[in-house]
Amino acid sequence: CGEGAAAAVLCLSYGHSDDRFWLALTVFFVLCPSVLVQLTLIFVHRDLSRDRPLVLLMHLLQLGPIIRCMEALVVYFWSGKEEEPYVTITRKRRLRKGYEVEMEQEVGHSVRRLATHRNAFKRMAVIQAFLGSTPQLTLQLYISILEKYVPAARAVLMGICLVSVTYGALVCNILAIQVKYDDYKVQLRPLAFLCIVLWRSLEISTRVAVLVLFSTVFKHWIIPIALANLLVVFFLPWVQFWRSGTRLPDNIEKNFSRVGTVVVLCAFTLLYASINMFCWSAVQLKLADRDLIDKSQNWGRLAVYYMARLAENTALVILWYFFKTDVYENICTPLLVVQLLLGYCLGIYFMLLFFQYLHPCRQLFRHNVADFLHCVCCHRHLPGTPLHLQAPHEPGVRHSIV
C-alpha cells in the first residue's frame, strides 16, 4: 500500500511535467505485480473455489490481498475462543544446544487457516518485491541520475522499494530454511535477522546501482545483458529436468491440466530467474522433485553464483568508469567504483557469517563454510565432523535421537 501511494504521488508529478514515458513505466511496474498477485491468489490459493462474488469483485479491483488480510484477522481473533472438535497432531524436532528434541503440538482448523494465509502473504511479498519493487527501484534510480535531481516523492518511493525487496529476500531465506528442514521447528534469532538484512540490502543495492550506472552509458547493451541473465537462469532448471527424463510433477494442483501445470511451472521459474538476477535466491529449483526444491546444501553452486556475479559487477562498473559521460563530472568516480565493489564484498561477508555462525540448522551441516573454504584453499576434501547427539535428561519431556 505504501509503495502504491508513493507511486501515485510520483505519477501525478510526472503528469504535471508531461513525462509520459516515465509515467507509463512507473504505472506498469505498479500494476504488473498487482495482477500477478491476484492471479496467484485465484489459481494457486484458490480464492474463487467457492461462490463468493465479493471476493471476485475485490480481485477485479486489485484488492484481493485486503480481503484476505481481513479474513486472517477475523480467524486470528476468533481462534481459541471456541473448542475445535477436530485437531491434528504434528511432530517437529527442535535443536537445543546440540540435541534434537521431538515436540508434539495440536493443530486445529483455525491454526491451519492462519498458516494458509501466512503462506499466501509470503508469496505475495516475494512477487511484489522482485517483479515490482526491484524494477521500480531500478527505473527511479535511472531517472534520478539522468535528471540529476531527486524529488521527495521519488526518494520515498525508492526507499520503500528497497525495504520491500530486502523483505522479499528475507522471506526467501526463511522459506528456503523451512523447506529444506521441514521436520524441524526453525526459529531465527534477532542477530540472524540483522545479518540477513545487512547481507541482502548490500547485495541488492549494489547490484541495482551497477546495472543503472552501466545502462546510463551503454543504453543498447543493457537489454541483451539483462535478457541473458534472465534466460540462462530460466532455462537451466528446465534443461536439468529434460536431462533427468522424469515426468512433470502432478501435485501442483489437482484441478490443473498438463498445460496448466506447465504454465504454473513457467511462472514459478520466471520468478526464480527474476530473483537470481538481483540476488541469490537461497533455493535451487528441481522440477523433477515433488516439492520443486532441491533440498541439498550445495556450497559449490553458491560459490559459483557469487564469484560469477562479482566478476560481472566488476566488469560492468569498470566499463562504466572508462566510458562515463559528463553527467558524473561532480562525482568522485574512482571512489564510487571502490564503494560499489566493497559493498558487494561486504554483503558476501555477512552471508558467510550467517551460514557459519547464525544459521538455525548449522549443526546439521555435513560441511560448513570454513570446511568449504579450507577445501578450496588446500585442494583436498576434509571429511565432515559427525554430529553426536545425546538426549538430555529432562523429566516429562519426550526426546528422540535421529
N, C-alpha and C positions, 0 to 999 in steps of 0.2 A: 504493500500500500504506500509506504514511504517513497519507494522508487518511482511508482506511478505518479504520485503527486508532484514530486520534484521534476519528473519528465514533462508533466503537463505545464508547469510553470515555465520551464525552459522552452517548450514548444510555442507558448504564447510570445516569448521574446523573439524566437525565430520567425514567427508570423508577422510581428511588427516590423522586423528588419528585412522582410521579404527573402529570407534564406530558405527557399522551398526545398532544396535538395537535402540540406541538413535536417529540416523539419520532417521530411518523408522518412529518412533513415532513422531518426530518433523514434518516431511513431512505430516504425516497423519492428525495432528491437524491443518495444514495449508490448506490442500485440502478438508477435510470433511466439514467445514463451508462454503467454497467457492462453493462446489457442491450444498449444501442446499440453499445457496443464489440464485444460478442460477435457481434451481427448483422453489423457491418461486416466482421469477420474471416471470418465464414462466407460471406457473399454477395459481398462486393467482393474480398476477398483469397483467397477460395475455399479455406479451410482444410479443407473437407469434400469437396473434389473427388476425393479418394481414400478408400478404405475404411480408415479409421483410427478404431476405436472409442474409443481412449484420448483422442484429440482431441475427439471428440463429448462424452465424459464431462466433460472439463475445461471445455468451453464451457457445458454444463448446470450445472456448479458455479461458473460465473462466473470461471473460472481460465484462460481461453483465452490471455490475454497471457503468463501464466507459462510455458506450454509453448512458445509462440513464442519467448520470450526464451531458453529452454534450447536450442531448435533453433539460434537465431542464435549462441549461444556455441559450440556444437559445430562449426558451419560455420566460425566465426572461427578456432578453434584448429586445425582440420584444413586450413585454406586455406594453400597454399604448400608443404605437406609432400609433395604428390604432383604430378607434372606432369600438367596437364589436356590431353586430346587435342584439344579444340576451344576456340578462343578467337575473339573478335571484336575488330576494330579500331575504336575510337571516336576521333573527331576533335573537339577542343574548341579554342576560341580563348581566349586569356588576355591581359588588358590589363596592359601593363608600361610605366609612365612614358609614357603617350600612344601606345603602339604596340600593335598586335594581333599576337600570336604564335600560330601554329597548332601545336597539340600533338597527337601521336598516342599512344594508350595501348591496350595489350592487356587485354581484359576477359575473364576466364574465367567458368566456370559458378558457382564459389563467390562471386565478386565480385558477380555478378548476383543471387544468392540473398541475399547480405547487403544489397544495395541494396533488394530487395523487403521484407526485414524492416525496414530503416530507414524506408522509406516508410510501412509499417504502423504503426510506433511513432509517427511524426509525426502520422498521422491520429488515432490513439488519444489522443495528448496534446491535440489540438485539441478533440476530442469531450468528453474529460474536463474540460477547462478551462472551456468555455463552456456546456455542458449540465449540468455537475455542480458544479464548483468555484465558478463565479460565482453561481449561485442559492444555493448553500450559504453563501457568504460574506455575501450579502445577508440571508439568513434569520438567521444567527447574530448579525450586527450589529444587526438589528432587535430580536431578543430581548434583547440586551445593553442597548440603550437603554431598552426597556420595564422591565426588571428593575433598571436602574441598578447592575448588578453583572456583572463579567466573571470567571468562574472560570478556573482554569488550563487545563482541558481545552478550553474554548471558545476561549480565546485562542490555544492551539496550533493548533486546527482552523482558525481564521480566518487565522493566519499561513501555514499550509500551503496553504490555498485561494488566498491572494494570490500565493504563489510559483507555484502551479500555473497560474493564469490568466495571470500575466506570462510564464511559459514558453510557454504556448499562443499568446499573441500574438506572442512572439518567433519561434516556429515559423511562424506565418502570414506574418511578414515574410520569412523565409528562403525559404519555399515560393513566395511571390509573385515574389521576385527570380529564383529558379531557373526558374519557368515563363515569365516574360517574357523572360529572357535564356538560353534553353535551349542556344544554341550556344556559350556562354561558360563557362569554368571560374570559378566565383564563390567567393571567399573573403572573409569578413568579418574585419576587423582587431579586436583586443580593444577599442579605443576605440569602434568602431562598435557592438559588442555592448553596451558600457556605456551608450552613448547610447540604444539601443533599449530597454534595460531601464528606464532612467530615464523615457523617454517613455511607455512602456506602463504602468509601475507608477503614475505620477502620473495618467495619463488614466483608468485603470480604477478606482483607489482613490477619486478624487474623484467619479467618476460614480456608483459604488456608494453613497458617503456621501450624495450629493444625493438619490438615489432613496429611501434609507432614511429620511432626515430628513423628506422630503415625505410618505412613507407613514405616519409616526407621527402626523401631523396630519390628513391627508386620506386616510383608510383606504379610502374607497369610490372615490376619484378615481384612485388609483394604478393600479388594474386597467385601466380604459379607456386610460390614457396608455401603459401598457406594451404593451397589445394593439395600439394604434395604431402604436407604434414597430415592433413585430414584423411586423404585417400589411403595412404600407407597403413595408418593405424586402423582405418575402417575395414580394409580388405584382409588384414593379417589374421584376425580370428576366423574369417570365412575360409581362407586358404588352409589353415590348420584343420578346420572342420572337414573340408573336402578331402584332405590327405588322410584323415583318420578313417574315412569310409563308413562312418556311422550315420544313423538316421536322425532327422530333426527331433528334438525333444517334444513329447506330446503332452507335457504338463503345464504349458504356458497358460492356457485357458481352455477348458473343456468345450466351450461353445465356439471356439475358433476353428475355421477350416485350415487346410495346409497353407493356402495363400495368406490368410490372416495371421498365421503363426510366423510366416516369413516376413510379413510387413512389421509385426511387432519386434522381431529379432533385428531387422534392419534399423528400426528407430532406436532400439536399445544400443546397437553398435554405433550409430551416429552420435548418440550422447556420449558414449565411451570415447570415440575419436575426438569429440569436441573438448572433453576434459583433458585428454592427453596432449592436446595442442598447447595448453597453457600450464599444466601441472601434471604430476604423477597421479594416476587415477586410483592408486592404492589396491586395485584388484586387477586380475587378468581374466579376460573372457575366455570361456571354454564352452563353445556352443554344443559340443557333444555331451557335456555333463548335464545331469538333471537340474542342478541349481544354476547352471550357466556361468559359474565362477570356478576358477582354478584355486583350490584351497591350499596348495603347497606354497611354502615360503621360498620364493625364488630370488635369491640375492643377486644372481647373475643378470636377470632382466632389469632389476632396479639399478644396478651399476651401469649397464649399457645405456639405459634411458638417460640417466643424469650425465654421463660422460658425453653422449651424443648431443643432448640439449645444451650443455655448457659449451661444447665446441661450436654448435650452431649460433648460440648467442654471441660468442666471441667473434665469429666471422662476420655476423651481421653488424655488430656495433663497430668493428674495425672498418668495414666498408663504408659505413655511415660517416666515420671520422675523416676518412680521406676524401670523400666526395660531398661533404656537407656544404650547404649554401650559406648565404649571408644572413639567413634567419637566426643563426646561432652565434652571431658576432659578439653579443653581450654575455655569452656563457663560456665558462672555462671548460671547454670540451674534453681535454685530457682528464681532468678531474671527474667529469661526468662518466667517462668510459670506465675509469677505475672504480667509481662508486657502483655502477651497474654490475660489473663483474664480481666485485667483492660482496655486494648484496646477494647475488645468486649463490655464491660460495657460502655465505653465512647461512642462507636458507638450507643448503645441503648439510651444513654442520648441525643445525638444530634437528634435521631429520635423523642424522646418525645418532645424536644424543637421545632422541626419543626411542629409537629401536634398541639402543644399547642399555639404557637405564630406566626408561619410563613406560615402556610398553607393558600393558597389564598382564600379558601372557608370555613375557620374555622367558620365564622359567621353562616353557615348553619348547623353546627353540632348540633344535639339534645343534645349530651353529648360530652364533650371534655376529654382530658387526665386527667385533675385534677379531674373531676367528677368520672371517672372510678377508679382512684387510691383511692379516698376518699370512694367510694362504697366498694372497696375490703378491705380497712383497717377497715372500720366501720361496715361491714356486713349489710349494708342497702342500699336500692336503693333511690337515690335522683332524683326527677323529673327534667327534663331538663328545662332550662330557655327559654321561648319562645322568638323568635326574633320579636321585634316590629318594623315594617318598616313603615316609613312615607316618602312620596315623598317630596324632597326638591323643593323649588320654584326657577326654573331657566327658564327664558323666552326662548321660541323657542326650548325646549328640551322635547321630549315625555317621560313620566315616567309611569311605571306600577308597582303596588304593588301586589305581589303574596303571 
